């Protein structure tokens, strides 16, 4: 556990993308419990967070390993980094689309309620 928390601390303090994604996750959790979402909707929001944040950590770890093994710009090293970044991008975009589709009706109801 100590090593896992050290990794989280590192990501929290030094990894910009993780910081942004964590901020969005916290905002999503706050909205999920502030708005009258169903239990299923809340569970889906938490599940999406549980996919995106670990994928970002995995991407960061892969990038560090590739940098360590192949410090020069090798086409395969670049491709590995691009592929893991693409996985995070796909997960993040889909999580965003699903999150917006869940939150938008509730937020619109709050904003436009008479």
ABEGO torsion letter per residue (X at the ends): XAAAAAAAAAAAAABAAAAAAAAAAAAAAAAAAABBBBAAAAAAAAAAAAAAAAAAAAAAAAAAAAAAABABBBAAAAAAAAAAAAAAAAAAAAAAAAAAAAAAAAAAAAAABX
